[in-house]
Amino acid sequence: MPFVNIRITRDGATPAQKAALIHGATQLLVDVLGKNPQTTVVVIDEVDRDNWGIGGETVTARRQRVL
């Protein structure tokens, strides 16, 4: 049973976008590895930007600096 964990920042991904991620990840495993979509699990974790760091700074700080 394949298990896919997608982590994104909590920036308001819509239910439709999340459904597309789940469908796309499942289909990728079907197409590339021949996995059964009925036993493929996809979980989306939404992480607050203050709890996600890149290059020694939070995503919140990084995005404020870029904007």
HELIX and SHEET records of a PDB file:
HELIX    1   1 PRO A   15  LEU A   33  1                                  19    
HELIX    2   2 PRO A   37  THR A   39  5                                   3    
HELIX    3   3 ARG A   49  ASN A   51  5                                   3    
HELIX    4   4 VAL A   59  VAL A   66  1                                   8    
SHEET    1   A 2 PHE A   3  THR A   9  0                                        
SHEET    2   A 2 VAL A  41  VAL A  47  1                                        
SHEET    1   B 2 GLY A  53  ILE A  54  0                                        
SHEET    2   B 2 GLU A  57  THR A  58 -1                                        
END                                                                             
